[in-house]
Amino acid sequence: MLRSWHDRQESWTAIRRRIIRETEVFLEEGLRHPERHLIIPAVPVGKARFPAGLASLFWAQVLGSS
């Protein structure tokens, strides 16, 4: 069960360290196994458009509903 913010009594320094470590782990995993992660499609602003169904497909994959 998640504890509330007040119950944790974590200092800002501890929170910052934890967030940085979680980010490091996420990035290391992505670099080690790029095939496991979804590529976010991108186009230059004003230069191109995505097909109409791409947003639905993308979010279905991200949210695991595909």
GUKOL-240077 format. One line per 2 residues: number of its first residue (from 1); their letters; for each residue x, y, z of C-alpha. Coordinates in pm, 1 decimal, always signed. Example, Ala and Ser with C-alpha at 12.3 -4.5 7.8 and 13.67 -1.06 7.14 Angstrom:
1	AS	+1230.0 -450.0 +780.0 ~ +1367.0 -106.0 +714.0 $
This chain:
1	ML	+0.0 +0.0 +0.0 ~ +127.9 +347.0 -82.2 $
3	RS	+196.0 +573.0 +210.3 ~ +85.4 +933.3 +203.3 $
5	WH	+331.2 +1217.4 +153.7 ~ +312.1 +1318.6 +519.9 $
7	DR	+368.1 +961.7 +642.1 ~ +689.6 +928.2 +443.3 $
9	QE	+863.3 +1231.8 +590.8 ~ +1120.4 +1210.3 +315.0 $
11	SW	+1354.5 +1505.4 +281.6 ~ +1379.9 +1689.0 -49.7 $
13	TA	+1736.2 +1558.6 -84.4 ~ +1618.0 +1199.0 -43.1 $
15	IR	+1331.1 +1251.4 -287.7 ~ +1569.1 +1407.3 -541.1 $
17	RR	+1814.2 +1117.0 -509.0 ~ +1534.4 +863.9 -550.9 $
19	II	+1393.1 +1039.1 -859.5 ~ +1738.2 +1064.9 -1018.6 $
21	RE	+1807.4 +696.5 -949.4 ~ +1471.8 +588.5 -1094.7 $
23	TE	+1543.2 +796.6 -1404.9 ~ +1892.2 +644.6 -1437.6 $
25	VF	+1749.6 +292.3 -1416.6 ~ +1484.2 +374.5 -1679.1 $
27	LE	+1739.0 +524.0 -1920.3 ~ +1989.9 +241.2 -1867.8 $
29	EG	+1718.2 -14.8 -1941.2 ~ +1619.0 +171.0 -2257.4 $
31	LR	+1978.0 +184.0 -2377.8 ~ +2036.1 -184.3 -2298.1 $
33	HP	+1714.1 -303.8 -2463.5 ~ +1591.5 -49.5 -2719.8 $
35	ER	+1373.1 -314.9 -2883.7 ~ +1150.0 -323.4 -2573.4 $
37	HL	+1057.0 +43.4 -2587.9 ~ +813.1 +226.8 -2806.8 $
39	II	+948.0 +488.4 -3043.9 ~ +750.3 +810.5 -3018.9 $
41	PA	+664.4 +927.6 -3369.8 ~ +764.6 +1283.4 -3456.9 $
43	VP	+730.9 +1517.7 -3751.6 ~ +851.1 +1875.8 -3792.6 $
45	VG	+583.5 +2124.1 -3686.5 ~ +397.9 +2264.3 -3985.4 $
47	KA	+584.6 +2038.9 -4231.0 ~ +380.0 +1718.8 -4217.4 $
49	RF	+79.3 +1554.4 -4056.4 ~ +24.2 +1215.1 -3900.1 $
51	PA	-232.7 +981.1 -4052.6 ~ -568.0 +1003.2 -3869.9 $
53	GL	-541.1 +661.5 -3702.2 ~ -182.8 +695.3 -3579.7 $
55	AS	-273.2 +863.8 -3249.5 ~ -517.9 +585.4 -3163.2 $
57	LF	-263.7 +317.9 -3252.1 ~ +13.7 +490.7 -3056.4 $
59	WA	-192.9 +534.1 -2739.2 ~ -329.7 +180.6 -2762.8 $
61	QV	+29.4 +52.4 -2757.2 ~ +135.1 +286.4 -2476.4 $
63	LG	-165.4 +201.4 -2261.1 ~ -146.6 -168.7 -2342.9 $
65	SS	-491.1 -186.9 -2498.6 ~ -375.8 -311.9 -2838.7 $
